Amino acid sequence: MADRNALIKELIEMQNKFIEDEHKNGFNAQQYFTPDAGSVLDGYRETFRDKSMELVDAAHADKGSKR
């Protein structure tokens, strides 16, 4: 698993790119859920979810809990 601080940094960078694109182009739900290939949102939701869940799993492992 990647270092937690690195994961958090990646998630924040992803959010910042998303926010920058939203401010520049506005929000389009269709583009968010079915983005054009190569766009900022292409793979965003899946990648963000996977990295977030990796972080959640690490936190649970630390505390000995389960989700």
Backbone hydrogen bonds in HBPLUS format (Angstrom, degrees):
<---DONOR---> <-ACCEPTOR-->    atom                        ^
c    i                          cat <-CA-CA->   ^        H-A-AA   ^      H-
h    n   atom  resd res      DA  || num        DHA   H-A  angle D-A-AA Bond
n    s   type  num  typ     dist DA aas  dist angle  dist       angle   num
A0006-ALA N   A0003-ASP O   3.05 MM   3  5.24 118.8  2.44 100.4 115.6     1
A0007-LEU N   A0003-ASP O   2.94 MM   4  6.31 153.7  2.01 153.0 161.3     2
A0008-ILE N   A0004-ARG O   2.88 MM   4  6.16 163.7  1.90 156.9 160.6     3
A0009-LYS N   A0005-ASN O   2.95 MM   4  6.09 157.2  2.00 142.4 149.0     4
A0010-GLU N   A0006-ALA O   2.90 MM   4  6.15 157.8  1.95 148.3 154.1     5
A0011-LEU N   A0007-LEU O   2.92 MM   4  6.20 160.5  1.96 152.9 158.0     6
A0012-ILE N   A0008-ILE O   2.96 MM   4  6.19 159.5  2.00 151.5 156.8     7
A0013-GLU N   A0009-LYS O   2.91 MM   4  6.15 158.2  1.96 149.8 156.1     8
A0014-MET N   A0010-GLU O   2.88 MM   4  6.12 156.2  1.94 149.4 156.0     9
A0015-GLN N   A0011-LEU O   2.93 MM   4  6.19 159.0  1.97 147.4 153.1    10
A0016-ASN N   A0012-ILE O   2.87 MM   4  6.10 159.0  1.91 150.4 156.2    11
A0017-LYS N   A0013-GLU O   2.99 MM   4  6.25 157.6  2.04 149.4 154.5    12
A0018-PHE N   A0014-MET O   2.95 MM   4  6.19 157.6  2.01 149.1 155.7    13
A0019-ILE N   A0015-GLN O   2.83 MM   4  6.08 165.0  1.85 156.4 159.9    14
A0020-GLU N   A0016-ASN O   2.89 MM   4  6.02 159.6  1.93 146.8 152.9    15
A0021-ASP N   A0017-LYS O   2.95 MM   4  6.12 161.0  1.99 147.3 152.2    16
A0022-GLU N   A0018-PHE O   2.86 MM   4  6.10 155.0  1.92 148.9 156.7    17
A0023-HIS N   A0019-ILE O   2.88 MM   4  6.12 158.8  1.93 152.5 157.3    18
A0024-LYS N   A0020-GLU O   3.01 MM   4  6.17 150.5  2.10 143.4 151.9    19
A0025-ASN N   A0021-ASP O   2.75 MM   4  5.79 167.2  1.77 155.7 159.1    20
A0026-GLY N   A0022-GLU O   2.64 MM   4  4.54 134.7  1.84 130.0 136.7    21
A0031-GLN N   A0028-ASN O   3.05 MM   3  5.33 116.2  2.47 103.2 117.9    22
A0032-TYR N   A0028-ASN O   2.95 MM   4  6.25 145.4  2.07 149.0 160.1    23
A0033-PHE N   A0029-ALA O   2.97 MM   4  6.20 161.8  2.00 155.7 158.1    24
A0034-THR N   A0030-GLN O   2.76 MM   4  5.66 151.7  1.84 147.4 156.4    25
A0039-SER N   A0036-ASP O   3.09 MM   3  5.58 162.2  2.12 135.7 136.1    26
A0042-ASP N   A0039-SER O   3.04 MM   3  5.16 157.3  2.09 106.1 113.4    27
A0044-TYR N   A0041-LEU O   3.03 MM   3  4.85 162.3  2.06 110.9 116.0    28
A0047-THR N   A0043-GLY O   2.98 MM   4  5.98 167.7  2.00 156.2 160.3    29
A0048-PHE N   A0044-TYR O   2.82 MM   4  5.86 168.2  1.83 159.9 163.8    30
A0049-ARG N   A0045-ARG O   2.94 MM   4  6.00 159.8  1.98 144.0 150.2    31
A0050-ASP N   A0046-GLU O   2.93 MM   4  6.12 164.6  1.95 150.3 154.5    32
A0051-LYS N   A0047-THR O   2.98 MM   4  6.16 167.4  1.99 153.9 156.9    33
A0052-SER N   A0048-PHE O   2.92 MM   4  5.99 157.9  1.96 148.0 154.9    34
A0053-MET N   A0049-ARG O   2.90 MM   4  6.06 161.0  1.93 153.3 158.2    35
A0054-GLU N   A0050-ASP O   3.01 MM   4  6.19 145.6  2.14 141.2 150.6    36
A0055-LEU N   A0051-LYS O   3.13 MM   4  6.40 151.1  2.22 142.5 149.4    37
A0056-VAL N   A0052-SER O   2.94 MM   4  6.28 153.9  2.01 147.4 155.2    38
A0057-ASP N   A0053-MET O   2.83 MM   4  5.99 163.8  1.86 148.8 152.9    39
A0058-ALA N   A0054-GLU O   3.06 MM   4  6.25 152.0  2.15 140.4 147.7    40
A0059-ALA N   A0055-LEU O   3.05 MM   4  6.32 153.6  2.12 145.9 152.8    41
A0060-HIS N   A0056-VAL O   2.94 MM   4  6.26 158.3  1.99 154.0 159.9    42
A0061-ALA N   A0057-ASP O   2.90 MM   4  6.12 155.6  1.96 146.0 153.1    43
A0062-ASP N   A0058-ALA O   3.03 MM   4  6.27 152.5  2.10 145.2 151.9    44
A0063-LYS N   A0059-ALA O   3.19 MM   4  6.45 150.6  2.28 144.2 151.2    45
A0064-GLY N   A0060-HIS O   2.78 MM   4  5.78 118.1  2.17 143.5 160.3    46
A0065-SER N   A0060-HIS O   3.00 MM   5  4.95 145.0  2.13 140.9 142.9    47
A0064-GLY N   A0061-ALA O   3.34 MM   3  5.00 144.6  2.47  90.4 100.4    48
